[in-house]
Amino acid sequence: MADDIALFALEASRPLGEAVAARLGLAPAAHEERSFEDGEHKTRPLTSVRGRDVYVVQSLHGGDGGSVNDRLIRLLFFIGALKDAAAARVTAVVPYLGYARKDRKTKSRDPVATRYLAGLFESVGTDRVVTMDVHNLAAFQNAFRCRTEHLEAAGLFAGHFAALLAGREAAVVSPDAGGVKRADWFRTLLTRATGQDATGAFMEKYRSRDVVSGGAFVGDVDGRVAIVVDDLIGSGTTMRRAAHACREHGAVAVHAAATHGLFVGDAAAMVTDSALDGVVVTDTVPPFRLPAALVADRLTVLPAAPLFAEAIRRMHEGGSLSELMGREGD
């Protein structure tokens, strides 16, 4: 890569940032993160960024040594420092974008956190935000006034399951009606990868005050390997319901695939549920909340670094991200 690019891997996401840098043939740019006794902190680059194309990797999930809010403000302050240091362009590479689920008002006087988040990024001069598989793509794109790029894990999942299926027929299932477009795109890529048409299905789901209801199932999974696809796994309730529904409708095997594995609450019960043959996630959020033995036995974690590295290469060199996502003819 050219000398006019710099990539910073902030401490909370250092392993992922270092993996991205390695794929690009770069060493992560040096920086300092200093915490003070009263809880404040300071983060600054230790190398010149004047006139350079700068990328900062930080995933905005909570736990494992820091809250979502702490990671967010560290990222924002660092972007501000980079802009003050005369960086030509600063791109926030945020593999998991916290607060992206609260994208509209569902109750009276509800906040619209995604819009407020966008304002924070814009206020410190962020030139572009890159993330992967947000909960609501349209809301994400409409919230930001700075440039945004949206990557998808569907291609990673298609490659993984094409090898796993070994010629068996598949059905791609969305655990709710809102995820049908996401599931349909994965189904398209899986069909390309296997050369076999996969059927589609989805479940009815309603959520109110964290209570999930609705049981209608639409589509054909009978005699097929069902792959339940979603953007994230929280407590696993949604995935678990969908897995049991697939079994009840004749699926011979059921796998869960989600880009971001938060695994909060009683998620371990979902991972070990006998209705599921396996769970696949990416490493945008490390599965630190699950026991290591359970991760080794039941979880497949696909590396996201190659995809983010290639996206950064193309952004820096003026290449096509639509082509990278397989959407060049879309």
N, C-alpha and C positions, 0 to 999 in steps of 0.2 A: 504493500500500500504506500501511497505517497506521503511525503513528510508533512503535508498540510492537513493531516487528519490526526486527531487525538481521541482516545477512548478511555474514559474513567470508569472504574468498577468500584462503586461505593461499598463500604464494609458489609452492610446488611445483605448484599447480593454479590459478594466478591466471587464465590465459586462460579456462578453463572457468568458474571462479567469477564472473569479471566478466561473462561472457556470460549466466549465470543471473541475476545482479543486473540487467543491462540489460533482460532480458525481464520482470522484475518492476517495472521503473521505479524501481529503487533504485540508489544509489551504494554500492559496497562499503564497509562500515564500516572506519574506520582502525584499523590495528594495527601493532605493531612486532615484527619478527623479528630478533633479534640473536645472532650467533654469536661464541663466544669461542675463543681460540687453542688451548685444550686439547681442543676438539671439543664442549664443552657449548654450550647455547644457551638463549635466553629468548624467549618469545613472550607478548605482552600486548595487550589491547585499549587503544586510545587514546581511546575514547569510552565514555560510561556505558552499561552494559547492565542496570542495576538495574531489575528488574521487567519486562524485555523478553523477547520470544520470539526466540531467537537460533539462527541456522543457520550452520554452519561447513563450507565446501566443501574437501575434500582427498581426492584419489584416491590409493590406496595401492599404487602400482606402483613398481618399482625403476628405476634408471638415470636418465639425463638430469639429472644433478646431485644425486642423492641416493638412498640405499637405501630399500627398503620399511621397514626398521626405523627409520631416521631420520625418515621422513615420519610413521610411526605415532606415535612418541613425541612429536614436535612437536604433532601433533593432540591427543593425550591430555593433554599438559601445558597446552595452550591451553584445552581444555574445562574442566580443573580450575580454571584461572585465571578463566574466565567464571563458573563456579559460585561461586567465592569472591567474585566481584564482584557477587553477588546477582542473576544472570540468573534469570528466572522459569522458563525451560525452555531447554535446549540440545539441539539436534538435530545430530548428525554426518551430513553429507551426503557419502557415500563412494561415488562413482560406480563405482570398481573396488575391491572389498574384498580386499586381500591376505590370504593364509593361509586363504582359504575353501575351497581344494581339499583340504586335509588335514582332512577332517571325520569320519574314522573310523579305527579300527585295522585295517590290512591285514596287518601283520606283528607278531610278538611284541614287546611293549614299545614300540610305536609311540606317538608323541604324537597328541593330538587337538587340533590347533592352533586350529581354529575355536572350540572351547569356551574355550580359554585366552584367545583374542582377545576373546571376549565378556566374560570376567571383567575384562579390562583396561579396556574401555569402561565397564563398570558401576562399577569402583573409583573412577573420577574423577567420577562423578555424571551420566553421560550419560543424558538422558531418552529419547532415541530415536535409532535408527540407520536411515538410509535408504540403500539401495544399489540396484544394477541387475544382474539376471541373474547371481546367484551360481551356483556349480557344482552345489550340492545344496540346493534350497530347504528341504526338510524339516529337514536338518541345521542350516541357518542359523537357521530359526525356533525350533528346539528348543534351540539353544545359548545364546540370549540370554534374560535375564530382564527387561531393559528392553524397551520397545516397539520393534518393528521394522516397517519398510515396505519392500516389495520391488517395484521397478519393472521393466518388461520392454521390451526394444527391439523386440519382435515387430511392434508397430504401425508403428514407423518403417520396418522392413524391408518390411512389407506394402505401404505406400504407395510405396516405392521400386520394388519389383518389379512392382507392378500397372501402373505406367507403362512399365516396361521390357519386359514381356511382350507388350504390344500385341496381345492376343487369342490368343496362342499358349498351348497347354496346358502346364501345369506339373506337376512332381512335387517334393514336399518330402522331403528325405532327412536322416535323423539318422545321423551317422557312427559311432554306437554305440547299443546298446540302452538305455543309461542316459539318453540324450537324447530318447527317443521322445515323451515328454509335451511337452517344449519344442517339438519339431518339429510335433506335432499341433496345438498352440495356434497356432503361426505359420500352419499350413495352414488353420485355421479363419478367421483374420483375412485371409489372402490370398484365400480363397474369397469372403469378404464384399466385399473390395475390388474383385475382378475380375468377380464374378458367375459364375465358372466353377469347377467342382469340380477340386481338385488331388488327385492321387494321393499316397500316402505310401510311404516305403521306409526301411529301416535296414540298417546293416552290423553284422556280428559283429566285436567287438574285445576283445582281452585285452591287458593291459599288466602286465609284471613286470620290475622293474629297468630301466625305460625302454625295454624291448623290446616292440614292438607286434606282435601276431599275430592270426590269425583272418581268414577271407576270405569267409564266407558273406554273401550279399546277398539280402535279402527285400524284395519289392515290385516295382512296375512303373514304369520310367522310359522305356521304349521310345518313341521319337518325341516325347519331351517335353523341355522345358527343366527341368533338374534344379537345385534350389537346396539346397545342403548347409548346414544350420543347426547352429550350436554356440554355447556360451556364450563361448568364447575360442579364439584361435589362439596357440599357444606357438611351437613349432618348425615347425608346419605339417604334420607327418607324418600326423596323423589326417585332416586335410582332403585332403591329397594322395592318400592311399589311397582315400578315398571318391570323389574326382573321377574317378580312373582306373576305379574299379568302375562308376560311372555311365556312362562312355563305353563300357565293355565291354558294358553291358547296353542300349545303344541310345539313350542320351540325345543329343539334337541340339545341346545346349549345356549347360554346367555353370557355375554361379556358387556361390561360397562366401560365406556371411554369418555373422559372429560379432560379438557385442557388444563384446568386448574384444580388441584386436589387440596382443598382447605382442611378437610377431615376434622371438623369441629364436633363437639358434643359426643354423641354415641356412634360416630362414623365407623369405628372398628367393627360394630355389629353388622354394618352393611358389607364391609370388606370380607367378613367371614361367613356371610349368609350363603347357605347351600344352594340357593337359587342362582347364584353367580358362579361362573367358572373362572372368572378373573376380572381384574380391574386395571385399566390402563390410563395413565395420566402423563403429563409432561413435567419437567422440573422447573416451571415458572414459579411454583411454590414447592419447596422441598417438603417431603412427607414427614416432618419432624414430630408431628403430634401422634403418629402411630408407632407402636413398638417395632424395633428394628427387625425382629424375627417375623412379624406379620408382613412387613414391607417385603422382606426377602421371599416369603412364601406365596403371597397372594397378589402382590402389586408389580406391575411393569411400569417403569418410569422412563419415558422417551426423552432424550436430550433436545432441548429447544435451541441450544447455541448455534448449530449449523444453519438453521433457518434465519435467526436474527443476524448472524454474521453475513450471510449472503444478502439479506435485505440492506444492511448497512453498506456493503460493497456497492450495491446497485444505486442506493441513494447518493453515495459520494460520487459515483462515476456517471450518473444520469441514466441508469438502466431501468428496466420495467419491473415493477413489483407485481403487476397483474399477471405477467408471464410467469413469475416465480410462483404465484398462487395457482397457476394452471387456468387462469381466467382470461387468457389473451383473446379468446374468441367469444367471450361472454358479452 
